[in-house]
């Protein structure tokens, strides 16, 4: 099963982030999970794979418990980071 992982700024600062599991449903495939996310945002990109969306930065390597796949998504005027992990 594939699960969305929330990525937020680490309270210790220093430009670091932390991954936090979301208590949500699992998806059979990462594609299905991304399709569900796409229903809530018009724009997202996978870091290190796609061109970054405007306002996003490549935060890979600065995430505690970094998931295998990391994304940036635009929700209104805000950029939110999330990951996908297979458990």
PDB file with SEQRES, HELIX, SHEET and CRYST1 records, atoms N, CA, C and O in Angstrom:
SEQRES   1 A   87  UNK UNK UNK UNK UNK UNK UNK UNK UNK UNK UNK UNK UNK          
SEQRES   2 A   87  UNK UNK UNK UNK UNK UNK UNK UNK UNK UNK UNK UNK UNK          
SEQRES   3 A   87  UNK UNK UNK UNK UNK UNK UNK UNK UNK UNK UNK UNK UNK          
SEQRES   4 A   87  UNK UNK UNK UNK UNK UNK UNK UNK UNK UNK UNK UNK UNK          
SEQRES   5 A   87  UNK UNK UNK UNK UNK UNK UNK UNK UNK UNK UNK UNK UNK          
SEQRES   6 A   87  UNK UNK UNK UNK UNK UNK UNK UNK UNK UNK UNK UNK UNK          
SEQRES   7 A   87  UNK UNK UNK UNK UNK UNK UNK UNK UNK                          
HELIX    1 AA1 UNK A   30  UNK A   38  1                                   9    
SHEET    1 AA1 6 UNK A  43  UNK A  46  0                                        
SHEET    2 AA1 6 UNK A  69  UNK A  75 -1                                        
SHEET    3 AA1 6 UNK A  78  UNK A  86 -1                                        
SHEET    4 AA1 6 UNK A   2  UNK A   9 -1                                        
SHEET    5 AA1 6 UNK A  17  UNK A  21 -1                                        
SHEET    6 AA1 6 UNK A  63  UNK A  64  1                                        
CRYST1    1.000    1.000    1.000  90.00  90.00  90.00 P 1           1          
ATOM      1  N   UNK A   1       0.838  -1.181   0.000  1.00  0.00           N  
ATOM      2  CA  UNK A   1       0.000   0.000   0.000  1.00  0.00           C  
ATOM      3  C   UNK A   1       0.885   1.247   0.000  1.00  0.00           C  
ATOM      4  O   UNK A   1       1.977   1.255   0.569  1.00  0.00           O  
ATOM      5  N   UNK A   2       0.393   2.287  -0.644  1.00  0.00           N  
ATOM      6  CA  UNK A   2       1.103   3.561  -0.742  1.00  0.00           C  
ATOM      7  C   UNK A   2       0.396   4.590   0.132  1.00  0.00           C  
ATOM      8  O   UNK A   2      -0.833   4.669   0.155  1.00  0.00           O  
ATOM      9  N   UNK A   3       1.199   5.380   0.853  1.00  0.00           N  
ATOM     10  CA  UNK A   3       0.655   6.354   1.788  1.00  0.00           C  
ATOM     11  C   UNK A   3       1.284   7.722   1.550  1.00  0.00           C  
ATOM     12  O   UNK A   3       2.460   7.835   1.204  1.00  0.00           O  
ATOM     13  N   UNK A   4       0.475   8.750   1.744  1.00  0.00           N  
ATOM     14  CA  UNK A   4       0.979  10.118   1.664  1.00  0.00           C  
ATOM     15  C   UNK A   4       1.678  10.461   2.973  1.00  0.00           C  
ATOM     16  O   UNK A   4       1.185  10.131   4.052  1.00  0.00           O  
ATOM     17  N   UNK A   5       2.814  11.117   2.876  1.00  0.00           N  
ATOM     18  CA  UNK A   5       3.588  11.557   4.028  1.00  0.00           C  
ATOM     19  C   UNK A   5       3.643  13.082   3.986  1.00  0.00           C  
ATOM     20  O   UNK A   5       4.064  13.661   2.985  1.00  0.00           O  
ATOM     21  N   UNK A   6       3.221  13.731   5.065  1.00  0.00           N  
ATOM     22  CA  UNK A   6       3.287  15.189   5.146  1.00  0.00           C  
ATOM     23  C   UNK A   6       4.723  15.600   5.474  1.00  0.00           C  
ATOM     24  O   UNK A   6       5.375  14.968   6.305  1.00  0.00           O  
ATOM     25  N   UNK A   7       5.211  16.644   4.832  1.00  0.00           N  
ATOM     26  CA  UNK A   7       6.554  17.161   5.104  1.00  0.00           C  
ATOM     27  C   UNK A   7       6.404  18.610   5.545  1.00  0.00           C  
ATOM     28  O   UNK A   7       5.884  19.449   4.809  1.00  0.00           O  
ATOM     29  N   UNK A   8       6.869  18.888   6.760  1.00  0.00           N  
ATOM     30  CA  UNK A   8       6.726  20.221   7.348  1.00  0.00           C  
ATOM     31  C   UNK A   8       8.086  20.716   7.829  1.00  0.00           C  
ATOM     32  O   UNK A   8       9.028  19.939   7.987  1.00  0.00           O  
ATOM     33  N   UNK A   9       8.170  22.021   8.057  1.00  0.00           N  
ATOM     34  CA  UNK A   9       9.403  22.601   8.586  1.00  0.00           C  
ATOM     35  C   UNK A   9       9.694  22.000   9.955  1.00  0.00           C  
ATOM     36  O   UNK A   9       8.790  21.850  10.777  1.00  0.00           O  
ATOM     37  N   UNK A  10      10.948  21.660  10.198  1.00  0.00           N  
ATOM     38  CA  UNK A  10      11.364  21.124  11.488  1.00  0.00           C  
ATOM     39  C   UNK A  10      11.389  22.271  12.492  1.00  0.00           C  
ATOM     40  O   UNK A  10      11.946  23.329  12.200  1.00  0.00           O  
ATOM     41  N   UNK A  11      10.793  22.079  13.678  1.00  0.00           N  
ATOM     42  CA  UNK A  11      10.740  23.177  14.642  1.00  0.00           C  
ATOM     43  C   UNK A  11      12.118  23.661  15.100  1.00  0.00           C  
ATOM     44  O   UNK A  11      12.236  24.773  15.615  1.00  0.00           O  
ATOM     45  N   UNK A  12      13.159  22.846  14.923  1.00  0.00           N  
ATOM     46  CA  UNK A  12      14.500  23.277  15.324  1.00  0.00           C  
ATOM     47  C   UNK A  12      15.072  24.314  14.367  1.00  0.00           C  
ATOM     48  O   UNK A  12      16.073  24.964  14.668  1.00  0.00           O  
ATOM     49  N   UNK A  13      14.423  24.465  13.198  1.00  0.00           N  
ATOM     50  CA  UNK A  13      14.877  25.463  12.231  1.00  0.00           C  
ATOM     51  C   UNK A  13      16.026  24.960  11.385  1.00  0.00           C  
ATOM     52  O   UNK A  13      16.061  23.787  11.014  1.00  0.00           O  
ATOM     53  N   UNK A  14      16.963  25.835  11.080  1.00  0.00           N  
ATOM     54  CA  UNK A  14      18.156  25.518  10.294  1.00  0.00           C  
ATOM     55  C   UNK A  14      17.819  25.039   8.892  1.00  0.00           C  
ATOM     56  O   UNK A  14      18.625  24.341   8.277  1.00  0.00           O  
ATOM     57  N   UNK A  15      16.640  25.396   8.363  1.00  0.00           N  
ATOM     58  CA  UNK A  15      16.272  25.009   7.006  1.00  0.00           C  
ATOM     59  C   UNK A  15      15.984  23.536   6.836  1.00  0.00           C  
ATOM     60  O   UNK A  15      15.998  23.028   5.715  1.00  0.00           O  
ATOM     61  N   UNK A  16      15.722  22.837   7.936  1.00  0.00           N  
ATOM     62  CA  UNK A  16      15.445  21.406   7.868  1.00  0.00           C  
ATOM     63  C   UNK A  16      13.946  21.149   7.924  1.00  0.00           C  
ATOM     64  O   UNK A  16      13.165  21.998   8.355  1.00  0.00           O  
ATOM     65  N   UNK A  17      13.565  19.961   7.480  1.00  0.00           N  
ATOM     66  CA  UNK A  17      12.169  19.546   7.432  1.00  0.00           C  
ATOM     67  C   UNK A  17      12.034  18.182   8.095  1.00  0.00           C  
ATOM     68  O   UNK A  17      13.029  17.495   8.326  1.00  0.00           O  
ATOM     69  N   UNK A  18      10.808  17.796   8.398  1.00  0.00           N  
ATOM     70  CA  UNK A  18      10.564  16.465   8.945  1.00  0.00           C  
ATOM     71  C   UNK A  18       9.348  15.856   8.272  1.00  0.00           C  
ATOM     72  O   UNK A  18       8.396  16.550   7.915  1.00  0.00           O  
ATOM     73  N   UNK A  19       9.405  14.551   8.111  1.00  0.00           N  
ATOM     74  CA  UNK A  19       8.302  13.807   7.508  1.00  0.00           C  
ATOM     75  C   UNK A  19       7.391  13.301   8.617  1.00  0.00           C  
ATOM     76  O   UNK A  19       7.855  12.808   9.645  1.00  0.00           O  
ATOM     77  N   UNK A  20       6.084  13.432   8.393  1.00  0.00           N  
ATOM     78  CA  UNK A  20       5.096  12.984   9.364  1.00  0.00           C  
ATOM     79  C   UNK A  20       4.051  12.146   8.647  1.00  0.00           C  
ATOM     80  O   UNK A  20       3.405  12.627   7.715  1.00  0.00           O  
ATOM     81  N   UNK A  21       3.875  10.895   9.068  1.00  0.00           N  
ATOM     82  CA  UNK A  21       2.843  10.071   8.432  1.00  0.00           C  
ATOM     83  C   UNK A  21       1.462  10.697   8.608  1.00  0.00           C  
ATOM     84  O   UNK A  21       1.167  11.305   9.637  1.00  0.00           O  
ATOM     85  N   UNK A  22       0.640  10.539   7.605  1.00  0.00           N  
ATOM     86  CA  UNK A  22      -0.740  11.008   7.661  1.00  0.00           C  
ATOM     87  C   UNK A  22      -1.619   9.806   7.970  1.00  0.00           C  
ATOM     88  O   UNK A  22      -1.482   8.751   7.351  1.00  0.00           O  
ATOM     89  N   UNK A  23      -2.511   9.967   8.920  1.00  0.00           N  
ATOM     90  CA  UNK A  23      -3.423   8.877   9.258  1.00  0.00           C  
ATOM     91  C   UNK A  23      -4.550   8.840   8.240  1.00  0.00           C  
ATOM     92  O   UNK A  23      -5.685   9.217   8.530  1.00  0.00           O  
ATOM     93  N   UNK A  24      -4.221   8.387   7.066  1.00  0.00           N  
ATOM     94  CA  UNK A  24      -5.196   8.332   5.983  1.00  0.00           C  
ATOM     95  C   UNK A  24      -5.253   6.943   5.391  1.00  0.00           C  
ATOM     96  O   UNK A  24      -4.615   6.006   5.870  1.00  0.00           O  
ATOM     97  N   UNK A  25      -6.024   6.843   4.351  1.00  0.00           N  
ATOM     98  CA  UNK A  25      -6.172   5.554   3.708  1.00  0.00           C  
ATOM     99  C   UNK A  25      -4.969   5.239   2.837  1.00  0.00           C  
ATOM    100  O   UNK A  25      -4.305   6.139   2.322  1.00  0.00           O  
ATOM    101  N   UNK A  26      -4.700   3.959   2.680  1.00  0.00           N  
ATOM    102  CA  UNK A  26      -3.648   3.521   1.782  1.00  0.00           C  
ATOM    103  C   UNK A  26      -4.206   3.362   0.378  1.00  0.00           C  
ATOM    104  O   UNK A  26      -5.397   3.115   0.193  1.00  0.00           O  
ATOM    105  N   UNK A  27      -3.341   3.506  -0.594  1.00  0.00           N  
ATOM    106  CA  UNK A  27      -3.714   3.389  -1.998  1.00  0.00           C  
ATOM    107  C   UNK A  27      -2.975   2.206  -2.599  1.00  0.00           C  
ATOM    108  O   UNK A  27      -1.840   1.918  -2.218  1.00  0.00           O  
ATOM    109  N   UNK A  28      -3.613   1.523  -3.535  1.00  0.00           N  
ATOM    110  CA  UNK A  28      -2.984   0.373  -4.181  1.00  0.00           C  
ATOM    111  C   UNK A  28      -1.758   0.763  -4.986  1.00  0.00           C  
ATOM    112  O   UNK A  28      -0.810  -0.016  -5.082  1.00  0.00           O  
ATOM    113  N   UNK A  29      -1.760   1.955  -5.566  1.00  0.00           N  
ATOM    114  CA  UNK A  29      -0.614   2.380  -6.368  1.00  0.00           C  
ATOM    115  C   UNK A  29      -0.323   3.852  -6.112  1.00  0.00           C  
ATOM    116  O   UNK A  29      -1.198   4.618  -5.706  1.00  0.00           O  
ATOM    117  N   UNK A  30       0.921   4.227  -6.359  1.00  0.00           N  
ATOM    118  CA  UNK A  30       1.304   5.630  -6.226  1.00  0.00           C  
ATOM    119  C   UNK A  30       0.551   6.488  -7.239  1.00  0.00           C  
ATOM    120  O   UNK A  30       0.219   7.640  -6.955  1.00  0.00           O  
ATOM    121  N   UNK A  31       0.281   5.933  -8.415  1.00  0.00           N  
ATOM    122  CA  UNK A  31      -0.462   6.680  -9.452  1.00  0.00           C  
ATOM    123  C   UNK A  31      -1.865   7.026  -8.971  1.00  0.00           C  
ATOM    124  O   UNK A  31      -2.344   8.136  -9.203  1.00  0.00           O  
ATOM    125  N   UNK A  32      -2.529   6.081  -8.301  1.00  0.00           N  
ATOM    126  CA  UNK A  32      -3.867   6.346  -7.775  1.00  0.00           C  
ATOM    127  C   UNK A  32      -3.820   7.424  -6.690  1.00  0.00           C  
ATOM    128  O   UNK A  32      -4.680   8.303  -6.642  1.00  0.00           O  
ATOM    129  N   UNK A  33      -2.812   7.351  -5.826  1.00  0.00           N  
ATOM    130  CA  UNK A  33      -2.671   8.348  -4.772  1.00  0.00           C  
ATOM    131  C   UNK A  33      -2.449   9.732  -5.385  1.00  0.00           C  
ATOM    132  O   UNK A  33      -3.073  10.704  -4.959  1.00  0.00           O  
ATOM    133  N   UNK A  34      -1.569   9.827  -6.376  1.00  0.00           N  
ATOM    134  CA  UNK A  34      -1.314  11.115  -7.035  1.00  0.00           C  
ATOM    135  C   UNK A  34      -2.551  11.640  -7.754  1.00  0.00           C  
ATOM    136  O   UNK A  34      -2.775  12.850  -7.796  1.00  0.00           O  
ATOM    137  N   UNK A  35      -3.350  10.752  -8.315  1.00  0.00           N  
ATOM    138  CA  UNK A  35      -4.593  11.180  -8.963  1.00  0.00           C  
ATOM    139  C   UNK A  35      -5.532  11.802  -7.931  1.00  0.00           C  
ATOM    140  O   UNK A  35      -6.199  12.797  -8.213  1.00  0.00           O  
ATOM    141  N   UNK A  36      -5.582  11.218  -6.744  1.00  0.00           N  
ATOM    142  CA  UNK A  36      -6.397  11.784  -5.673  1.00  0.00           C  
ATOM    143  C   UNK A  36      -5.903  13.154  -5.248  1.00  0.00           C  
ATOM    144  O   UNK A  36      -6.701  14.060  -5.006  1.00  0.00           O  
ATOM    145  N   UNK A  37      -4.592  13.309  -5.156  1.00  0.00           N  
ATOM    146  CA  UNK A  37      -4.010  14.605  -4.794  1.00  0.00           C  
ATOM    147  C   UNK A  37      -4.270  15.623  -5.893  1.00  0.00           C  
ATOM    148  O   UNK A  37      -4.554  16.786  -5.607  1.00  0.00           O  
ATOM    149  N   UNK A  38      -4.176  15.200  -7.138  1.00  0.00           N  
ATOM    150  CA  UNK A  38      -4.392  16.107  -8.277  1.00  0.00           C  
ATOM    151  C   UNK A  38      -5.803  16.688  -8.268  1.00  0.00           C  
ATOM    152  O   UNK A  38      -6.030  17.767  -8.816  1.00  0.00           O  
ATOM    153  N   UNK A  39      -6.757  15.982  -7.651  1.00  0.00           N  
ATOM    154  CA  UNK A  39      -8.121  16.513  -7.547  1.00  0.00           C  
ATOM    155  C   UNK A  39      -8.183  17.733  -6.630  1.00  0.00           C  
ATOM    156  O   UNK A  39      -9.121  18.526  -6.713  1.00  0.00           O  
ATOM    157  N   UNK A  40      -7.171  17.886  -5.744  1.00  0.00           N  
ATOM    158  CA  UNK A  40      -7.165  18.979  -4.773  1.00  0.00           C  
ATOM    159  C   UNK A  40      -6.232  20.123  -5.137  1.00  0.00           C  
ATOM    160  O   UNK A  40      -6.290  21.186  -4.519  1.00  0.00           O  
ATOM    161  N   UNK A  41      -5.381  19.924  -6.120  1.00  0.00           N  
ATOM    162  CA  UNK A  41      -4.438  20.967  -6.515  1.00  0.00           C  
ATOM    163  C   UNK A  41      -4.270  20.956  -8.025  1.00  0.00           C  
ATOM    164  O   UNK A  41      -4.357  19.909  -8.667  1.00  0.00           O  
ATOM    165  N   UNK A  42      -4.033  22.115  -8.571  1.00  0.00           N  
ATOM    166  CA  UNK A  42      -3.875  22.203 -10.024  1.00  0.00           C  
ATOM    167  C   UNK A  42      -2.447  21.917 -10.452  1.00  0.00           C  
ATOM    168  O   UNK A  42      -2.186  21.680 -11.631  1.00  0.00           O  
ATOM    169  N   UNK A  43      -1.523  21.937  -9.506  1.00  0.00           N  
ATOM    170  CA  UNK A  43      -0.123  21.878  -9.895  1.00  0.00           C  
ATOM    171  C   UNK A  43       0.705  21.162  -8.831  1.00  0.00           C  
ATOM    172  O   UNK A  43       0.629  21.501  -7.650  1.00  0.00           O  
ATOM    173  N   UNK A  44       1.495  20.175  -9.246  1.00  0.00           N  
ATOM    174  CA  UNK A  44       2.472  19.549  -8.361  1.00  0.00           C  
ATOM    175  C   UNK A  44       3.625  19.033  -9.206  1.00  0.00           C  
ATOM    176  O   UNK A  44       3.487  18.833 -10.413  1.00  0.00           O  
ATOM    177  N   UNK A  45       4.769  18.819  -8.553  1.00  0.00           N  
ATOM    178  CA  UNK A  45       5.928  18.270  -9.255  1.00  0.00           C  
ATOM    179  C   UNK A  45       6.712  17.376  -8.307  1.00  0.00           C  
ATOM    180  O   UNK A  45       6.756  17.615  -7.100  1.00  0.00           O  
ATOM    181  N   UNK A  46       7.331  16.340  -8.869  1.00  0.00           N  
ATOM    182  CA  UNK A  46       8.181  15.454  -8.081  1.00  0.00           C  
ATOM    183  C   UNK A  46       9.597  16.020  -8.095  1.00  0.00           C  
ATOM    184  O   UNK A  46      10.168  16.270  -9.157  1.00  0.00           O  
ATOM    185  N   UNK A  47      10.153  16.219  -6.909  1.00  0.00           N  
ATOM    186  CA  UNK A  47      11.485  16.800  -6.800  1.00  0.00           C  
ATOM    187  C   UNK A  47      12.520  15.838  -7.365  1.00  0.00           C  
ATOM    188  O   UNK A  47      12.509  14.644  -7.066  1.00  0.00           O  
ATOM    189  N   UNK A  48      13.409  16.377  -8.185  1.00  0.00           N  
ATOM    190  CA  UNK A  48      14.456  15.577  -8.796  1.00  0.00           C  
ATOM    191  C   UNK A  48      14.031  14.873 -10.064  1.00  0.00           C  
ATOM    192  O   UNK A  48      14.855  14.241 -10.726  1.00  0.00           O  
ATOM    193  N   UNK A  49      12.747  14.971 -10.419  1.00  0.00           N  
ATOM    194  CA  UNK A  49      12.225  14.323 -11.627  1.00  0.00           C  
ATOM    195  C   UNK A  49      11.640  15.370 -12.567  1.00  0.00           C  
ATOM    196  O   UNK A  49      12.027  15.458 -13.733  1.00  0.00           O  
ATOM    197  N   UNK A  50      10.710  16.159 -12.052  1.00  0.00           N  
ATOM    198  CA  UNK A  50      10.024  17.181 -12.846  1.00  0.00           C  
ATOM    199  C   UNK A  50      10.684  18.543 -12.629  1.00  0.00           C  
ATOM    200  O   UNK A  50      11.449  18.732 -11.683  1.00  0.00           O  
ATOM    201  N   UNK A  51      10.378  19.489 -13.520  1.00  0.00           N  
ATOM    202  CA  UNK A  51      10.761  20.877 -13.273  1.00  0.00           C  
ATOM    203  C   UNK A  51       9.997  21.358 -12.047  1.00  0.00           C  
ATOM    204  O   UNK A  51       8.819  21.041 -11.882  1.00  0.00           O  
ATOM    205  N   UNK A  52      10.664  22.121 -11.189  1.00  0.00           N  
ATOM    206  CA  UNK A  52      10.011  22.626  -9.982  1.00  0.00           C  
ATOM    207  C   UNK A  52       8.914  23.620 -10.341  1.00  0.00           C  
ATOM    208  O   UNK A  52       9.060  24.424 -11.262  1.00  0.00           O  
ATOM    209  N   UNK A  53       7.811  23.549  -9.595  1.00  0.00           N  
ATOM    210  CA  UNK A  53       6.778  24.556  -9.768  1.00  0.00           C  
ATOM    211  C   UNK A  53       7.288  25.865  -9.158  1.00  0.00           C  
ATOM    212  O   UNK A  53       8.133  25.858  -8.263  1.00  0.00           O  
ATOM    213  N   UNK A  54       6.768  26.972  -9.652  1.00  0.00           N  
ATOM    214  CA  UNK A  54       7.221  28.280  -9.182  1.00  0.00           C  
ATOM    215  C   UNK A  54       7.021  28.410  -7.678  1.00  0.00           C  
ATOM    216  O   UNK A  54       5.944  28.116  -7.160  1.00  0.00           O  
ATOM    217  N   UNK A  55       8.059  28.851  -6.984  1.00  0.00           N  
ATOM    218  CA  UNK A  55       7.998  29.051  -5.541  1.00  0.00           C  
ATOM    219  C   UNK A  55       8.480  27.865  -4.735  1.00  0.00           C  
ATOM    220  O   UNK A  55       8.689  27.992  -3.528  1.00  0.00           O  
ATOM    221  N   UNK A  56       8.664  26.715  -5.365  1.00  0.00           N  
ATOM    222  CA  UNK A  56       9.134  25.518  -4.660  1.00  0.00           C  
ATOM    223  C   UNK A  56      10.653  25.457  -4.705  1.00  0.00           C  
ATOM    224  O   UNK A  56      11.285  26.045  -5.583  1.00  0.00           O  
ATOM    225  N   UNK A  57      11.225  24.742  -3.754  1.00  0.00           N  
ATOM    226  CA  UNK A  57      12.663  24.500  -3.762  1.00  0.00           C  
ATOM    227  C   UNK A  57      12.915  23.013  -3.546  1.00  0.00           C  
ATOM    228  O   UNK A  57      12.067  22.299  -3.010  1.00  0.00           O  
ATOM    229  N   UNK A  58      14.076  22.564  -3.964  1.00  0.00           N  
ATOM    230  CA  UNK A  58      14.430  21.155  -3.803  1.00  0.00           C  
ATOM    231  C   UNK A  58      14.948  20.955  -2.382  1.00  0.00           C  
ATOM    232  O   UNK A  58      16.083  21.317  -2.071  1.00  0.00           O  
ATOM    233  N   UNK A  59      14.118  20.381  -1.531  1.00  0.00           N  
ATOM    234  CA  UNK A  59      14.458  20.214  -0.119  1.00  0.00           C  
ATOM    235  C   UNK A  59      14.979  18.816   0.187  1.00  0.00           C  
ATOM    236  O   UNK A  59      15.232  18.486   1.346  1.00  0.00           O  
ATOM    237  N   UNK A  60      15.137  18.001  -0.836  1.00  0.00           N  
ATOM    238  CA  UNK A  60      15.644  16.647  -0.589  1.00  0.00           C  
ATOM    239  C   UNK A  60      17.005  16.728   0.102  1.00  0.00           C  
ATOM    240  O   UNK A  60      17.812  17.610  -0.194  1.00  0.00           O  
ATOM    241  N   UNK A  61      17.245  15.809   1.014  1.00  0.00           N  
ATOM    242  CA  UNK A  61      18.490  15.803   1.773  1.00  0.00           C  
ATOM    243  C   UNK A  61      18.416  16.625   3.049  1.00  0.00           C  
ATOM    244  O   UNK A  61      19.330  16.572   3.872  1.00  0.00           O  
ATOM    245  N   UNK A  62      17.340  17.386   3.225  1.00  0.00           N  
ATOM    246  CA  UNK A  62      17.148  18.191   4.439  1.00  0.00           C  
ATOM    247  C   UNK A  62      15.910  17.735   5.205  1.00  0.00           C  
ATOM    248  O   UNK A  62      15.412  18.451   6.073  1.00  0.00           O  
ATOM    249  N   UNK A  63      15.415  16.534   4.878  1.00  0.00           N  
ATOM    250  CA  UNK A  63      14.187  16.016   5.484  1.00  0.00           C  
ATOM    251  C   UNK A  63      14.542  14.850   6.399  1.00  0.00           C  
ATOM    252  O   UNK A  63      15.104  13.850   5.954  1.00  0.00           O  
ATOM    253  N   UNK A  64      14.210  14.986   7.679  1.00  0.00           N  
ATOM    254  CA  UNK A  64      14.389  13.873   8.608  1.00  0.00           C  
ATOM    255  C   UNK A  64      13.379  12.787   8.244  1.00  0.00           C  
ATOM    256  O   UNK A  64      12.208  13.088   8.013  1.00  0.00           O  
ATOM    257  N   UNK A  65      13.815  11.536   8.191  1.00  0.00           N  
ATOM    258  CA  UNK A  65      12.971  10.397   7.787  1.00  0.00           C  
ATOM    259  C   UNK A  65      12.399  10.631   6.389  1.00  0.00           C  
ATOM    260  O   UNK A  65      11.203  10.453   6.160  1.00  0.00           O  
ATOM    261  N   UNK A  66      13.259  11.030   5.465  1.00  0.00           N  
ATOM    262  CA  UNK A  66      12.837  11.381   4.107  1.00  0.00           C  
ATOM    263  C   UNK A  66      12.222  10.185   3.381  1.00  0.00           C  
ATOM    264  O   UNK A  66      12.832   9.117   3.321  1.00  0.00           O  
ATOM    265  N   UNK A  67      11.018  10.359   2.830  1.00  0.00           N  
ATOM    266  CA  UNK A  67      10.400   9.282   2.049  1.00  0.00           C  
ATOM    267  C   UNK A  67      11.109   9.125   0.699  1.00  0.00           C  
ATOM    268  O   UNK A  67      11.824  10.031   0.270  1.00  0.00           O  
ATOM    269  N   UNK A  68      10.919   7.988   0.030  1.00  0.00           N  
ATOM    270  CA  UNK A  68      11.596   7.749  -1.249  1.00  0.00           C  
ATOM    271  C   UNK A  68      11.232   8.747  -2.348  1.00  0.00           C  
ATOM    272  O   UNK A  68      12.074   9.081  -3.181  1.00  0.00           O  
ATOM    273  N   UNK A  69       9.997   9.220  -2.358  1.00  0.00           N  
ATOM    274  CA  UNK A  69       9.549  10.183  -3.369  1.00  0.00           C  
ATOM    275  C   UNK A  69       9.038  11.426  -2.657  1.00  0.00           C  
ATOM    276  O   UNK A  69       8.246  11.335  -1.719  1.00  0.00           O  
ATOM    277  N   UNK A  70       9.505  12.604  -3.117  1.00  0.00           N  
ATOM    278  CA  UNK A  70       9.135  13.880  -2.495  1.00  0.00           C  
ATOM    279  C   UNK A  70       8.543  14.788  -3.567  1.00  0.00           C  
ATOM    280  O   UNK A  70       9.053  14.858  -4.685  1.00  0.00           O  
ATOM    281  N   UNK A  71       7.465  15.480  -3.216  1.00  0.00           N  
ATOM    282  CA  UNK A  71       6.730  16.330  -4.150  1.00  0.00           C  
ATOM    283  C   UNK A  71       6.517  17.712  -3.547  1.00  0.00           C  
ATOM    284  O   UNK A  71       6.530  17.883  -2.328  1.00  0.00           O  
ATOM    285  N   UNK A  72       6.321  18.688  -4.419  1.00  0.00           N  
ATOM    286  CA  UNK A  72       5.868  20.025  -4.030  1.00  0.00           C  
ATOM    287  C   UNK A  72       4.539  20.254  -4.736  1.00  0.00           C  
ATOM    288  O   UNK A  72       4.381  19.905  -5.906  1.00  0.00           O  
ATOM    289  N   UNK A  73       3.584  20.843  -4.020  1.00  0.00           N  
ATOM    290  CA  UNK A  73       2.272  21.115  -4.612  1.00  0.00           C  
ATOM    291  C   UNK A  73       1.843  22.524  -4.240  1.00  0.00           C  
ATOM    292  O   UNK A  73       2.161  23.024  -3.161  1.00  0.00           O  
ATOM    293  N   UNK A  74       1.119  23.148  -5.149  1.00  0.00           N  
ATOM    294  CA  UNK A  74       0.582  24.478  -4.892  1.00  0.00           C  
ATOM    295  C   UNK A  74      -0.866  24.332  -4.428  1.00  0.00           C  
ATOM    296  O   UNK A  74      -1.700  23.737  -5.111  1.00  0.00           O  
ATOM    297  N   UNK A  75      -1.143  24.893  -3.248  1.00  0.00           N  
ATOM    298  CA  UNK A  75      -2.497  24.962  -2.714  1.00  0.00           C  
ATOM    299  C   UNK A  75      -2.794  26.434  -2.487  1.00  0.00           C  
ATOM    300  O   UNK A  75      -2.359  27.013  -1.492  1.00  0.00           O  
ATOM    301  N   UNK A  76      -3.529  27.037  -3.400  1.00  0.00           N  
ATOM    302  CA  UNK A  76      -3.754  28.483  -3.345  1.00  0.00           C  
ATOM    303  C   UNK A  76      -2.435  29.198  -3.583  1.00  0.00           C  
ATOM    304  O   UNK A  76      -1.781  28.988  -4.604  1.00  0.00           O  
ATOM    305  N   UNK A  77      -2.049  30.043  -2.634  1.00  0.00           N  
ATOM    306  CA  UNK A  77      -0.779  30.769  -2.742  1.00  0.00           C  
ATOM    307  C   UNK A  77       0.367  30.048  -2.036  1.00  0.00           C  
ATOM    308  O   UNK A  77       1.508  30.506  -2.089  1.00  0.00           O  
ATOM    309  N   UNK A  78       0.080  28.931  -1.379  1.00  0.00           N  
ATOM    310  CA  UNK A  78       1.090  28.242  -0.572  1.00  0.00           C  
ATOM    311  C   UNK A  78       1.664  27.020  -1.295  1.00  0.00           C  
ATOM    312  O   UNK A  78       0.974  26.351  -2.065  1.00  0.00           O  
ATOM    313  N   UNK A  79       2.932  26.750  -1.028  1.00  0.00           N  
ATOM    314  CA  UNK A  79       3.581  25.530  -1.493  1.00  0.00           C  
ATOM    315  C   UNK A  79       3.598  24.557  -0.320  1.00  0.00           C  
ATOM    316  O   UNK A  79       3.997  24.919   0.787  1.00  0.00           O  
ATOM    317  N   UNK A  80       3.171  23.343  -0.560  1.00  0.00           N  
ATOM    318  CA  UNK A  80       3.175  22.298   0.466  1.00  0.00           C  
ATOM    319  C   UNK A  80       3.998  21.145  -0.068  1.00  0.00           C  
ATOM    320  O   UNK A  80       3.924  20.818  -1.253  1.00  0.00           O  
ATOM    321  N   UNK A  81       4.785  20.527   0.806  1.00  0.00           N  
ATOM    322  CA  UNK A  81       5.608  19.386   0.421  1.00  0.00           C  
ATOM    323  C   UNK A  81       4.998  18.112   0.992  1.00  0.00           C  
ATOM    324  O   UNK A  81       4.461  18.103   2.100  1.00  0.00           O  
ATOM    325  N   UNK A  82       5.092  17.049   0.220  1.00  0.00           N  
ATOM    326  CA  UNK A  82       4.607  15.755   0.691  1.00  0.00           C  
ATOM    327  C   UNK A  82       5.434  14.664   0.043  1.00  0.00           C  
ATOM    328  O   UNK A  82       6.146  14.894  -0.934  1.00  0.00           O  
ATOM    329  N   UNK A  83       5.327  13.489   0.599  1.00  0.00           N  
ATOM    330  CA  UNK A  83       6.041  12.345   0.048  1.00  0.00           C  
ATOM    331  C   UNK A  83       5.102  11.176  -0.127  1.00  0.00           C  
ATOM    332  O   UNK A  83       3.955  11.199   0.320  1.00  0.00           O  
ATOM    333  N   UNK A  84       5.614  10.152  -0.786  1.00  0.00           N  
ATOM    334  CA  UNK A  84       4.878   8.903  -0.943  1.00  0.00           C  
ATOM    335  C   UNK A  84       5.784   7.780  -0.475  1.00  0.00           C  
ATOM    336  O   UNK A  84       6.934   7.670  -0.900  1.00  0.00           O  
ATOM    337  N   UNK A  85       5.251   6.951   0.404  1.00  0.00           N  
ATOM    338  CA  UNK A  85       5.991   5.799   0.903  1.00  0.00           C  
ATOM    339  C   UNK A  85       5.153   4.546   0.689  1.00  0.00           C  
ATOM    340  O   UNK A  85       3.928   4.575   0.804  1.00  0.00           O  
ATOM    341  N   UNK A  86       5.821   3.463   0.380  1.00  0.00           N  
ATOM    342  CA  UNK A  86       5.144   2.180   0.215  1.00  0.00           C  
ATOM    343  C   UNK A  86       5.420   1.356   1.459  1.00  0.00           C  
ATOM    344  O   UNK A  86       6.573   1.101   1.805  1.00  0.00           O  
ATOM    345  N   UNK A  87       4.356   0.942   2.126  1.00  0.00           N  
ATOM    346  CA  UNK A  87       4.485   0.146   3.358  1.00  0.00           C  
ATOM    347  C   UNK A  87       3.822  -1.195   3.194  1.00  0.00           C  
ATOM    348  O   UNK A  87       3.827  -2.003   4.123  1.00  0.00           O  
TER     349      UNK A  87                                                      
END                                                                             
